[in-house]
Amino acid sequence: MSDDNVEDMEASSSGSENEEEEEMAEDEESGPKTYLPGQPLKEDEHLVCDQSAYVMLHQAQTGAPCLSFDIVTDNLGSDRTEYPMTAYMVAGTQASSVHLNNVIVMKMSNLHCTTKPDEDQESDDEDDEDEEEDEEKKPNMTFAFIKHEGCVTRIRTTNFRNSVLAASWSELGVVNVWNITQQLQAVDDPILLERYNLTNVTTPVRPLYSFNGHQQEGFGIDWCPTELGVLATGDCRRDIHIWKPNEGGTWNVDQRPLVGHTNSVEDIQWSPNERNVLASCSVDKSIRIWDTRAGPQKACMLTAENAHQSDVNVISWNNKEPFIASGGDDGFLHIWDLRNFTSNSPVGTFKHHTAPVTSVEWHWTEPSVLASAGEDNQVALWDLAVERDDDEVIDEELKNLPPQLLFIHQGQTEIKELHWHKQIPGVIVTTAHTGFNIFKTISV
């Protein structure tokens, strides 16, 4: 990508004109009130961001939108609470032309808390001081690019053998594995980044390994968290292939696909604690649990048929409890207990999204908390442990909302994916057609 394209990419704070959380409706007579998605606005009403609902809120653009991204585990420590924050990510673009796509390794830094506006300013001097302070608190974003053939439909990262790897699905039906260690070093050092950009023009980065054995493009992809270097990929034909690393620095991909699904595999999740077990969901409406120790014809151990009314788009395996969350084209969120999986009866069902669910992910340390995103341009935060008291007085406008719904984040268009940051409690990153958001709410 040229320098001009690089300059077009910017990170902007939550104080920009395009506010992110549009949950307050204001009119001239009654003042601000809570806005719920789908409510009509009067002529004199407009939506504004309620900054007090956030601990942190920033947005960023990357030129071409990114359908998928992943958060890179870094060496800055766990349970980080001090601001400003720093986060590293890898994403893949959806450019207008096949040859213009990139894998983007990015660093977001100087991420300050959301500042609440002062009601009164005493002097022009204080205004000048505030402007200087705002300038110092502007978030920074640094990029390193890897040319990618075709749109990146899904990308996932892992740490393996002292390197950081990213596996990317291409719309051309190829899965690539990249070593992004050099790019991560470059976004930390301007001199290294300049050198990398110059070298990358004449000698483009090549993938460590590419697999073109899938018959079609795909979306399902996940690195195994308990057996490092092992990868599972699923395509739009219905096939799932298991990859295992070898000593030569490449992978042995089992050419025999796992047999069970009858339509496109939309998402894959390895078990967080059983090294040979993974889950998948499909356009065939099913969720399946596999044991890769068995042969491909017999690997499907459990199946929830008709798990949703139509396509099952996304799944997430709880890190602490035997639960899987699923989201479908029907707009439903279902919670499945693996101890009673084949009953085809979810232990929890939530209908808040008014369009297909595009992403769902459990919180890494709070087993009752999860986040979901949908084509209705909403990100919803949930706490399944919350129950409504019988004698609780509920506002008339809120009584139809599930008590487990903690927060609604808006302001993005065509939200594709969300992830909790494993090392910064409560921080969520989302990607959409309109760019990235990184935020932490007062609710989680």
Disulfide bonds with the S-S distance in Angstrom:
none
